[in-house]
Each structure stands twice: as structure tokens, then as C-alpha cells.
Amino acid sequence: MSTRLDPGRDFPACLDLSAWYGDGEQRATIATTSRHVELAQVQAVYYRRPTPYLHGPAAPQHARFTAAQARFGLGGVLASLRCPYINHPWRIAAAEHKPLQLATARTAGFTIPATLITNRMADARAFADEHGPIIYKPLRMTPLDGADGQPATIWATPVNSDQLDQRVNHAAHLFQARVHKAADIRITAVGNRLFCVRIESGMLDWRQDYEKHRYVVVDPPPTITEACMAYLKHLDLRFAAFDFAVTDDGRWVFLEANPNGQWAWLQDATRLPIAPAIADLLLEGK
């Protein structure tokens, strides 16, 4: 039996939790509108971008309190399950940090672009002068509203030294040497299986428009395969979506690795069996 739930959306409105701890007793149950689950019987969990716990019409201080109780209560119970995860939420939380991604990528053997994370205008300008042309990209995608009140996204954006003013001092920023690329590569890693696709878009950030892409299934070089496996092992991940830029002379440059990245659109476009591979990995120890 499988059970699907969204902790942040469903709890506590339509999801019940009880967990007992004590001498001689440790068990937990959850109940949805259609399922009753003894958590000790759960054999695997696929953890895929649940709704944040902080939401709803409650007053902000009450919302923060109830969200924290849900996160550390329900979230803590689910995270303590002794079964395989793809991926465990605590491993995802760590691996989403770009500084850790870059440090791990370098250790694993990837080539990485020159990168600066700073809130010092002088250092940002010096970096631009040394490594330009450079780009800016957010350290984490965060919901924003544009000038028209509609949802907006900050993509990878070219910047130059003259554009770097006192606003740099107000937050942490990620600046990176721009890679002059021939194409992008997305590798979807599922356990020890790699699904590798070359993305030809002609765009600095291909995520801006999926309609213009050409997808070609390719084989990664052995050194890239080895580095992907080392990266997953180092961060205790069973899944990741690796992004690379491929230069004109064939070098693969690591950009990032999303521990909870999207993959379904690539499966639709290429017919690569990514979903079956995830299912096989979940059932591996059954």
C-alpha cells in the first residue's frame, strides 16, 4: 500500500499524527482521509518538495509557533523513520546550500567556475574586474513579486563592475565567472544510474524558456560519472539533478546540483526511464 501526503498543506486539517515513546514502547501512526499508516511498516519514502509548514491566515506570531510545532513534531517523526529516503529531508536541507555544493564539487573532482559570495561592494568589483564577464544568481530561489504584483524570478544575469554599488552590502550575493558554453548538460542521478541530456538553447539560463530547447541524450565522460558518484556519497544523497555548462573545447563545468530537482519534463522529452529508476530504487531493499 502506498500513501501520498503533503505535510505542510494537510496537517492538521486532514492529517492526524500520534507517536508514542517510552520504556518498551515506540510507535507512531498517521491517518489521512483515505489511509491509516503504522509508520514502523513504512519501507521507503519519496520526499518531493512538500508545501512549507508556514502558511495560512493565522496571525504571524501564531503562524510561526504552529509551523514550528508542525515542523519539529510531524516533520521530526517522519524524518526519524528507519527506512530508505529519496532524499532524506535533512540531507536535502544541507545539500541545497550552494557554498556546500561548490566545496563538495571541487572535492569530488569537478571543474567549477571562479565564484565569489559576498556582501562587500569592493570585493565584488574586484572580482568583476579580475574574472569578467561575470553573472549574478541567487543563492536560493525565493518567491518574489515584480513591480506589477505578479510572481517574479531572478535568473542568472550578466553584471559588470559599474553596476555593483552599495546595494551589494545589503545581502549575501553570489557572483560567478561566466562560462562561454556551447550547450548545457543536465544529469539526473538516481542511485548509481545517470540519465544525461545535452540541452541546446542558446540561452544564458535555459530555465527561462523551455519551448526553445533541443534535447539530446548523451553519455557522460567516465571522469564525470566518477565525480557524480563521489558527490552523492559525500552528501549522502540517492538522487540529484546536476547542471553543467559545456565549453566549445568540450570541458564540463559544474554549475550546481539540486537534491530535489525536476526531472519529469526531461523524461517526457527524451523517454529516458527516470520514473522507473526511482521506483526501482525505492523498492531496492523491500
VOBA-1610 file (N, C-alpha, C; in pm, whole numbers, padded with zeros to 5 digits, always signed):
BEGIN
Met+00084-00119+00000Met+00000+00000+00000Met+00088+00125+00000Ser+00052+00222-00081Ser+00124+00349-00084Ser+00035+00459-00028Thr+00098+00558+00030Thr+00026+00673+00086Thr+00092+00800+00038Arg+00013+00894-00010Arg+00064+01022-00056Arg+00009+01132+00034Leu+00097+01219+00080Leu+00052+01329+00165Leu+00146+01447+00147Asp+00095+01564+00181Asp+00172+01688+00179Asp+00168+01744+00320Pro+00272+01723+00402Pro+00266+01762+00544Pro+00229+01908+00566Gly+00291+01999+00489Gly+00265+02140+00511Gly+00124+02183+00474Arg+00065+02116+00377Arg-00070+02151+00334Arg-00177+02076+00414Asp-00151+01948+00443Asp-00255+01861+00500Asp-00264+01868+00652Phe-00154+01901+00718Phe-00153+01896+00865Phe-00181+02034+00923Pro-00273+02042+01020Pro-00351+01934+01082Pro-00492+01917+01024Ala-00524+01989+00916Ala-00662+01993+00866Ala-00714+01854+00831Cys-00636+01775+00760Cys-00684+01644+00717Cys-00578+01536+00735Leu-00489+01558+00829Leu-00385+01460+00860Leu-00367+01453+01011Asp-00382+01335+01067Asp-00367+01313+01211Asp-00237+01240+01239Leu-00174+01276+01348Leu-00047+01215+01390Leu-00055+01177+01536Ser-00005+01059+01569Ser+00018+01021+01709Ser+00145+00939+01714Ala+00233+00973+01807Ala+00359+00899+01825Ala+00381+00877+01973Trp+00412+00752+02009Trp+00431+00716+02149Trp+00577+00676+02172Tyr+00636+00727+02281Tyr+00773+00694+02317Tyr+00777+00661+02466Gly+00848+00558+02502Gly+00859+00523+02643Gly+00927+00389+02658Asp+00941+00343+02783Asp+01002+00214+02810Asp+00918+00103+02748Gly+00977+00028+02658Gly+00907-00083+02596Gly+00809-00044+02488Glu+00801+00085+02455Glu+00706+00127+02354Glu+00762+00240+02270Gln+00756+00222+02141Gln+00789+00330+02048Gln+00717+00302+01918Arg+00612+00375+01892Arg+00537+00356+01769Arg+00472+00488+01729Ala+00434+00496+01602Ala+00373+00618+01552Ala+00277+00583+01440Thr+00171+00660+01429Thr+00072+00641+01324Thr+00037+00776+01262Ile+00001+00772+01136Ile-00060+00888+01072Ile-00187+00840+01002Ala-00282+00929+00991Ala-00408+00896+00924Ala-00446+01011+00832Thr-00468+00977+00705Thr-00520+01073+00609Thr-00668+01044+00591Thr-00732+01111+00497Thr-00874+01088+00473Thr-00900+00949+00415Ser-00795+00884+00363Ser-00816+00753+00299Ser-00722+00644+00348Arg-00625+00678+00433Arg-00526+00580+00475Arg-00498+00591+00624His-00468+00475+00683His-00415+00470+00820His-00282+00396+00812Val-00174+00459+00857Val-00041+00403+00836Val+00031+00388+00969Glu+00077+00265+00996Glu+00170+00241+01105Glu+00309+00270+01050Leu+00373+00375+01104Leu+00497+00422+01043Leu+00609+00320+01052Ala+00604+00229+01147Ala+00707+00125+01156Ala+00705+00033+01035Gln+00593+00031+00963Gln+00581-00057+00847Gln+00621+00011+00716Val+00653+00141+00723Val+00693+00212+00601Val+00828+00160+00554Gln+00837+00125+00427Gln+00959+00065+00374Gln+01044+00161+00292Ala+00988+00271+00244Ala+01064+00369+00168Ala+00982+00497+00158Val+01050+00610+00143Val+00983+00740+00132Val+01043+00817+00015Tyr+00957+00867-00072Tyr+00997+00960-00177Tyr+00957+01100-00131Tyr+01055+01183-00104Tyr+01032+01316-00046Tyr+01046+01419-00158Arg+00935+01482-00195Arg+00936+01568-00313Arg+00869+01701-00286Arg+00945+01802-00249Arg+00904+01942-00239Arg+00768+01962-00172Pro+00754+01924-00046Pro+00626+01949+00022Pro+00603+02098+00043Thr+00476+02133+00064Thr+00440+02271+00096Thr+00506+02311+00228Pro+00563+02431+00238Pro+00619+02476+00366Pro+00514+02475+00476Tyr+00559+02447+00598Tyr+00465+02444+00710Tyr+00407+02582+00740Leu+00482+02688+00713Leu+00435+02823+00746Leu+00344+02873+00635His+00213+02868+00659His+00116+02920+00564His-00017+02935+00636Gly-00113+02997+00570Gly-00246+03007+00628Gly-00275+03145+00684Pro-00398+03167+00729Pro-00445+03300+00766Pro-00415+03339+00911Ala-00350+03254+00988Ala-00328+03287+01129Ala-00238+03410+01144Ala-00249+03477+01260Ala-00163+03593+01289Ala-00017+03546+01280Pro+00073+03635+01236Pro+00212+03593+01212Pro+00277+03520+01330Gln+00262+03571+01453Gln+00330+03505+01564Gln+00269+03368+01592His+00138+03355+01577His+00075+03226+01595His+00113+03131+01482Ala+00122+03185+01361Ala+00160+03103+01246Ala+00301+03050+01264Arg+00392+03134+01312Arg+00529+03089+01332Arg+00535+02980+01438Phe+00455+02997+01544Phe+00454+02896+01652Phe+00401+02763+01602Thr+00283+02766+01537Thr+00223+02640+01493Thr+00306+02575+01383Ala+00368+02655+01296Ala+00453+02598+01192Ala+00573+02530+01253Ala+00633+02590+01355Ala+00748+02528+01421Ala+00710+02397+01489Gln+00593+02395+01553Gln+00547+02272+01619Gln+00523+02162+01515Ala+00465+02199+01401Ala+00442+02100+01295Ala+00573+02050+01237Arg+00665+02141+01214Arg+00793+02102+01154Arg+00871+02008+01245Phe+00878+02042+01372Phe+00958+01960+01464Phe+00879+01842+01519Gly+00746+01847+01509Gly+00664+01735+01554Gly+00642+01635+01442Leu+00552+01668+01350Leu+00528+01579+01236Leu+00655+01560+01154Gly+00722+01670+01122Gly+00844+01660+01044Gly+00950+01576+01113Gly+00962+01592+01244Gly+01060+01515+01319Gly+01027+01367+01323Val+00900+01334+01337Val+00858+01193+01337Val+00887+01130+01201Leu+00851+01197+01094Leu+00875+01143+00961Leu+01024+01128+00932Ala+01103+01225+00975Ala+01247+01220+00949Ala+01316+01110+01028Ser+01253+01062+01135Ser+01315+00958+01218Ser+01284+00817+01168Leu+01209+00804+01059Leu+01178+00671+01006Leu+01307+00600+00965Arg+01318+00473+01002Arg+01437+00395+00970Arg+01415+00318+00840Cys+01406+00393+00732Cys+01385+00332+00601Cys+01454+00420+00497Pro+01478+00368+00377Pro+01542+00449+00273Pro+01456+00569+00233Tyr+01522+00680+00211Tyr+01458+00803+00162Tyr+01519+00841+00027Ile+01440+00902-00058Ile+01490+00971-00176Ile+01431+01112-00176Asn+01509+01210-00128Asn+01622+01201-00038Asn+01573+01233+00103His+01652+01200+00203His+01612+01237+00338His+01604+01389+00349Pro+01502+01443+00416Pro+01485+01589+00420Pro+01603+01662+00482Trp+01671+01601+00577Trp+01786+01669+00636Trp+01904+01671+00540Arg+01916+01567+00457Arg+02023+01566+00356Arg+01992+01671+00248Ile+01864+01683+00213Ile+01824+01785+00115Ile+01855+01925+00169Ala+01817+01949+00294Ala+01836+02082+00353Ala+01983+02122+00350Ala+02072+02029+00376Ala+02215+02060+00371Ala+02262+02082+00228Ala+02221+01991+00137Ala+02274+01992+00001Ala+02218+02104-00084Glu+02116+02176-00038Glu+02063+02289-00114Glu+02150+02414-00100His+02245+02414-00007His+02330+02531+00013His+02439+02535-00095Lys+02442+02639-00173Lys+02537+02647-00284Lys+02683+02648-00238Pro+02718+02713-00126Pro+02858+02702-00083Pro+02901+02557-00059Leu+02813+02477+00001Leu+02845+02336+00023Leu+02851+02262-00110Gln+02762+02295-00204Gln+02766+02232-00336Gln+02901+02257-00404Leu+02946+02381-00402Leu+03071+02415-00469Leu+03191+02348-00403Ala+03193+02349-00270Ala+03304+02285-00198Ala+03306+02135-00224Thr+03188+02073-00224Thr+03179+01929-00247Thr+03215+01896-00391Ala+03169+01978-00486Ala+03200+01956-00627Ala+03351+01958-00650Arg+03418+02052-00588Arg+03564+02062-00604Arg+03632+01937-00546Thr+03585+01893-00429Thr+03642+01774-00367Thr+03617+01649-00452Ala+03497+01643-00515Ala+03460+01526-00594Ala+03536+01519-00726Gly+03596+01629-00769Gly+03675+01628-00891Gly+03617+01705-01007Phe+03508+01778-00986Phe+03452+01861-01092Phe+03535+01987-01114Thr+03527+02041-01233Thr+03576+02177-01259Thr+03465+02274-01222Ile+03498+02377-01143Ile+03398+02475-01104Ile+03444+02614-01150Pro+03350+02702-01180Pro+03388+02838-01221Pro+03433+02921-01100Ala+03517+03020-01124Ala+03553+03113-01018Ala+03425+03175-00962Thr+03413+03175-00830Thr+03288+03217-00764Thr+03321+03302-00642Leu+03240+03403-00619Leu+03251+03487-00500Leu+03115+03501-00436Ile+03109+03477-00306Ile+02988+03505-00227Ile+03026+03614-00128Thr+02957+03728-00137Thr+03000+03843-00058Thr+02887+03942-00036Asn+02906+04030+00063Asn+02823+04149+00076Asn+02911+04273+00079Arg+03033+04260+00024Arg+03126+04373+00018Arg+03136+04423-00126Met+03095+04548-00146Met+03097+04605-00280Met+03237+04603-00339Ala+03338+04637-00259Ala+03475+04645-00310Ala+03523+04508-00360Asp+03490+04402-00285Asp+03531+04268-00327Asp+03456+04225-00453Ala+03329+04262-00462Ala+03251+04227-00580Ala+03308+04295-00704Arg+03345+04423-00692Arg+03401+04496-00806Arg+03537+04439-00845Ala+03618+04405-00747Ala+03750+04347-00776Ala+03734+04212-00847Phe+03635+04136-00805Phe+03609+04006-00867Phe+03566+04026-01012Ala+03478+04124-01035Ala+03432+04152-01171Ala+03547+04197-01261Asp+03636+04279-01206Asp+03750+04325-01284Asp+03846+04211-01318Glu+03860+04116-01226Glu+03954+04006-01248Glu+03896+03896-01335His+03767+03863-01316His+03709+03745-01381His+03603+03778-01485Gly+03577+03907-01509Gly+03469+03942-01600Gly+03488+03884-01739Pro+03377+03861-01811Pro+03240+03892-01769Pro+03191+03796-01661Ile+03107+03848-01570Ile+03054+03768-01460Ile+02903+03770-01464Ile+02844+03679-01388Ile+02699+03675-01373Ile+02664+03680-01225Tyr+02542+03720-01198Tyr+02485+03712-01064Tyr+02374+03608-01067Lys+02365+03527-00962Lys+02250+03439-00946Lys+02219+03424-00798Pro+02093+03408-00765Pro+02056+03400-00622Pro+02111+03274-00558Leu+02141+03284-00430Leu+02187+03168-00354Leu+02076+03068-00332Arg+01953+03115-00338Arg+01837+03026-00328Arg+01720+03093-00398Met+01647+03018-00478Met+01526+03071-00539Met+01422+03098-00431Thr+01374+03222-00426Thr+01281+03265-00322Thr+01166+03340-00389Pro+01041+03313-00349Pro+00928+03382-00412Pro+00940+03534-00400Leu+00919+03602-00510Leu+00922+03748-00514Leu+00806+03798-00601Asp+00761+03920-00572Asp+00662+03985-00656Asp+00729+04094-00737Gly+00698+04100-00867Gly+00752+04205-00951Gly+00680+04336-00930Ala+00719+04437-01010Ala+00660+04570-00998Ala+00510+04568-01025Asp+00465+04471-01106Asp+00323+04462-01137Asp+00246+04373-01040Gly+00314+04328-00934Gly+00249+04244-00835Gly+00243+04098-00872Gln+00292+04063-00991Gln+00292+03924-01034Gln+00418+03853-00986Pro+00411+03721-00968Pro+00531+03647-00925Pro+00646+03669-01022Ala+00764+03685-00967Ala+00883+03711-01048Ala+00994+03616-01006Thr+01086+03592-01098Thr+01200+03504-01073Thr+01327+03575-01115Ile+01433+03562-01035Ile+01562+03618-01070Ile+01645+03507-01133Trp+01674+03519-01262Trp+01755+03421-01332Trp+01902+03461-01327Ala+01989+03373-01375Ala+02129+03411-01389Ala+02137+03534-01480Thr+02207+03638-01433Thr+02204+03768-01501Thr+02344+03824-01517Pro+02383+03869-01637Pro+02515+03931-01653Pro+02522+04063-01575Val+02635+04088-01512Val+02658+04215-01443Val+02800+04260-01473Asn+02823+04391-01460Asn+02959+04443-01473Asn+02994+04527-01351Ser+03118+04566-01342Ser+03167+04636-01223Ser+03089+04764-01195Asp+03050+04837-01300Asp+02980+04964-01281Asp+02842+04946-01217Gln+02783+04829-01232Gln+02651+04803-01176Gln+02656+04764-01028Leu+02774+04738-00976Leu+02790+04690-00839Leu+02808+04810-00747Asp+02700+04849-00680Asp+02704+04967-00593Asp+02676+04927-00449Gln+02635+05023-00366Gln+02615+04998-00224Gln+02506+04895-00195Arg+02422+04865-00292Arg+02319+04764-00270Arg+02379+04627-00242Val+02502+04606-00289Val+02569+04478-00262Val+02583+04455-00112Asn+02598+04562-00036Asn+02624+04549+00108Asn+02503+04501+00187His+02386+04497+00125His+02262+04471+00199His+02226+04324+00212Ala+02299+04236+00143Ala+02267+04093+00149Ala+02387+04014+00098Ala+02383+03883+00114Ala+02483+03797+00053Ala+02448+03777-00094His+02547+03785-00181His+02527+03769-00325His+02626+03667-00379Leu+02584+03595-00483Leu+02673+03501-00550Leu+02707+03555-00688Phe+02836+03578-00710Phe+02888+03620-00840Phe+02977+03509-00895Gln+02973+03490-01025Gln+03045+03378-01084Gln+03099+03418-01221Ala+03219+03371-01250Ala+03274+03394-01384Ala+03183+03328-01487Arg+03149+03400-01591Arg+03060+03345-01693Arg+03134+03242-01778Val+03071+03126-01794Val+03128+03020-01875Val+03080+03037-02019His+03172+03048-02112His+03135+03060-02253His+03105+02918-02303Lys+02978+02888-02312Lys+02935+02750-02331Lys+02881+02724-02470Ala+02895+02598-02512Ala+02834+02552-02636Ala+02696+02494-02610Ala+02675+02443-02489Ala+02547+02382-02452Ala+02546+02362-02301Asp+02431+02321-02251Asp+02417+02281-02111Asp+02397+02130-02103Ile+02426+02076-01987Ile+02404+01935-01960Ile+02325+01922-01831Arg+02222+01839-01833Arg+02152+01802-01709Arg+02170+01651-01691Ile+02230+01614-01579Ile+02241+01473-01540Ile+02148+01449-01423Thr+02052+01360-01442Thr+01964+01318-01333Thr+02021+01189-01277Ala+02070+01196-01155Ala+02133+01081-01089Ala+02030+01013-00999Val+02006+00886-01023Val+01914+00806-00942Val+01994+00685-00894Gly+02035+00688-00768Gly+02123+00583-00720Gly+02252+00583-00799Asn+02287+00469-00857Asn+02408+00462-00939Asn+02379+00471-01088Arg+02259+00517-01124Arg+02222+00534-01264Arg+02221+00683-01298Leu+02281+00716-01411Leu+02287+00855-01457Leu+02213+00869-01589Phe+02121+00964-01594Phe+02046+00995-01716Phe+02094+01132-01764Cys+02166+01133-01873Cys+02241+01251-01915Cys+02183+01309-02044Val+02151+01437-02040Val+02087+01503-02155Val+02160+01634-02185Arg+02194+01652-02311Arg+02251+01778-02358Arg+02135+01871-02396Ile+02139+01994-02343Ile+02033+02092-02367Ile+02090+02205-02452Glu+02040+02218-02572Glu+02086+02322-02664Glu+01978+02430-02671Ser+02009+02546-02615Ser+01910+02653-02607Ser+01961+02787-02655Gly+02093+02808-02651Gly+02149+02938-02685Gly+02122+03045-02581Met+02077+03004-02461Met+02041+03099-02356Met+02141+03093-02242Leu+02159+03205-02173Leu+02244+03206-02055Leu+02184+03117-01947Asp+02054+03130-01924Asp+01984+03048-01824Asp+01868+02978-01894Trp+01886+02851-01927Trp+01788+02779-02008Trp+01654+02762-01938Arg+01647+02784-01809Arg+01521+02766-01735Arg+01419+02875-01769Gln+01461+02981-01835Gln+01370+03091-01865Gln+01265+03056-01970Asp+01296+02962-02059Asp+01203+02931-02168Asp+01230+02788-02217Tyr+01142+02698-02178Tyr+01161+02557-02212Tyr+01118+02525-02356Glu+01052+02617-02423Glu+00998+02589-02555Glu+01105+02589-02664Lys+01219+02648-02638Lys+01318+02668-02743Lys+01432+02565-02739His+01422+02467-02653His+01534+02376-02633His+01535+02259-02731Arg+01653+02209-02754Arg+01672+02081-02823Arg+01741+01988-02725Tyr+01685+01869-02707Tyr+01739+01773-02611Tyr+01803+01657-02684Val+01923+01620-02640Val+01995+01507-02699Val+02049+01422-02586Val+02014+01293-02585Val+02067+01202-02484Val+02212+01171-02517Val+02300+01187-02419Val+02444+01165-02439Val+02497+01081-02324Asp+02619+01030-02341Asp+02687+00956-02235Asp+02787+01050-02168Pro+02788+01055-02035Pro+02887+01140-01968Pro+03025+01078-01974Pro+03131+01159-01976Pro+03266+01105-01969Pro+03286+01027-01838Pro+03373+00927-01838Pro+03395+00848-01715Pro+03434+00933-01594Thr+03513+01039-01618Thr+03553+01123-01505Thr+03433+01195-01443Ile+03336+01233-01525Ile+03214+01298-01475Ile+03129+01197-01399Thr+03117+01076-01451Thr+03043+00971-01381Thr+03103+00946-01243Glu+03234+00932-01236Glu+03300+00909-01108Glu+03279+01025-01012Ala+03285+01147-01063Ala+03268+01264-00977Ala+03124+01273-00926Cys+03026+01238-01010Cys+02886+01238-00966Cys+02867+01139-00851Met+02921+01020-00866Met+02907+00919-00761Met+02975+00964-00631Ala+03092+01028-00645Ala+03163+01078-00527Ala+03083+01188-00459Tyr+03022+01274-00538Tyr+02941+01384-00484Tyr+02823+01329-00405Leu+02749+01234-00463Leu+02634+01175-00395Leu+02677+01109-00264Lys+02786+01037-00268Lys+02833+00967-00148Lys+02872+01066-00039His+02939+01173-00079His+02987+01271+00019His+02871+01338+00093Leu+02761+01366+00021Leu+02646+01434+00082Leu+02534+01337+00122Asp+02559+01207+00109Asp+02462+01104+00149Asp+02330+01123+00076Leu+02339+01139-00057Leu+02222+01157-00142Leu+02202+01033-00229Arg+02077+01006-00263Arg+02046+00897-00355Arg+01990+00952-00487Phe+01969+01081-00491Phe+01916+01147-00611Phe+01974+01288-00616Ala+02003+01335-00737Ala+02041+01476-00756Ala+02029+01509-00903Ala+02000+01635-00933Ala+01997+01686-01070Ala+02118+01777-01087Phe+02218+01729-01160Phe+02342+01802-01181Phe+02330+01889-01306Asp+02376+02013-01296Asp+02379+02102-01412Asp+02523+02139-01445Phe+02557+02128-01573Phe+02690+02162-01623Phe+02677+02254-01743Ala+02781+02333-01764Ala+02799+02405-01890Ala+02913+02337-01964Val+02892+02312-02094Val+02996+02251-02177Val+03056+02359-02266Thr+03187+02377-02257Thr+03255+02482-02333Thr+03279+02436-02477Asp+03322+02530-02560Asp+03349+02498-02701Asp+03456+02391-02717Asp+03551+02387-02622Asp+03657+02287-02633Asp+03623+02158-02557Gly+03495+02144-02514Gly+03450+02017-02458Gly+03465+02000-02308Arg+03505+02104-02235Arg+03516+02093-02090Arg+03377+02099-02026Trp+03356+02016-01925Trp+03232+02018-01848Trp+03256+02096-01719Val+03182+02205-01700Val+03198+02291-01584Val+03075+02277-01494Phe+03097+02238-01371Phe+02988+02220-01275Phe+02925+02354-01240Leu+02792+02359-01241Leu+02719+02480-01201Leu+02646+02460-01068Glu+02571+02352-01057Glu+02503+02322-00931Glu+02448+02181-00935Ala+02403+02134-00819Ala+02340+02001-00809Ala+02221+02014-00715Asn+02102+02001-00769Asn+01980+02018-00692Asn+01938+01882-00634Pro+01935+01868-00500Pro+01898+01739-00440Pro+01750+01708-00450Asn+01671+01802-00503Asn+01528+01782-00519Asn+01483+01838-00654Gly+01566+01820-00755Gly+01543+01883-00884Gly+01433+01818-00967Gln+01385+01892-01065Gln+01280+01844-01154Gln+01338+01747-01258Trp+01257+01653-01301Trp+01302+01555-01398Trp+01193+01510-01495Ala+01066+01528-01460Ala+00958+01471-01541Ala+00957+01527-01683Trp+00988+01656-01700Trp+00983+01714-01835Trp+01091+01652-01923Leu+01205+01615-01865Leu+01310+01551-01943Leu+01269+01410-01984Gln+01202+01340-01895Gln+01153+01207-01930Gln+01054+01216-02045Asp+00964+01315-02040Asp+00867+01333-02149Asp+00937+01364-02282Ala+01043+01446-02274Ala+01110+01490-02396Ala+01200+01384-02457Thr+01256+01297-02372Thr+01358+01203-02420Thr+01319+01056-02405Arg+01213+01030-02328Arg+01169+00894-02297Arg+01272+00816-02213Leu+01361+00887-02148Leu+01451+00820-02054Leu+01369+00765-01937Pro+01398+00645-01888Pro+01315+00582-01783Pro+01352+00628-01642Ile+01334+00757-01617Ile+01374+00811-01487Ile+01276+00767-01378Ala+01146+00776-01404Ala+01048+00734-01304Ala+01063+00587-01267Pro+01078+00494-01363Pro+01102+00355-01325Pro+01229+00337-01241Ala+01332+00417-01271Ala+01456+00406-01193Ala+01434+00449-01048Ile+01353+00554-01028Ile+01320+00598-00892Ile+01240+00491-00821Ala+01142+00432-00891Ala+01062+00325-00832Ala+01149+00205-00795Asp+01241+00169-00883Asp+01330+00056-00853Asp+01415+00084-00730Leu+01462+00208-00719Leu+01547+00244-00605Leu+01468+00241-00475Leu+01342+00285-00479Leu+01258+00279-00360Leu+01232+00136-00317Leu+01219+00046-00413Leu+01187-00094-00383Leu+01310-00182-00363Glu+01426-00122-00374Glu+01551-00198-00374Glu+01565-00288-00253Gly+01531-00238-00135Gly+01553-00316-00013Gly+01431-00388+00036Lys+01324-00389-00044Lys+01198-00446+00004Lys+01208-00597+00013
//
